[in-house]
Amino acid sequence: MTVKVQVLLNQYERDLFRQQAKADGLSLSAWLKQAGHDQLSVFQAKRPSNSVKDLDAFFASCDEREQGRKPDWEQHREVINRSMDKGLSGT
């Protein structure tokens, strides 16, 4: 079901938003909707994960984002050891 929402803007805001929407190839309505979704994503990213579903979604998004082959454990261990060696002050 689609619902209509009215947003009150002054003329300057409307013109500014409309100009950016046009530059993005969107209608003002679609641009505002996208901006709302973007803000929601930011808010949800700050919220701690409390469920298996949240964690599954997080790891799925990581898998989608990452490209290439994962390094093996020995490569990880080498990086950790180099980092620890650099952190030693020698005192």
PyMOL commands that set and color helices and strands:
alter all, ss='L'
color gray80, all
select helices_A, chain A and resi 11-23+28-46+52-65+73-87
alter helices_A, ss='H'
color red, helices_A
deselect
rebuild
show_as cartoon
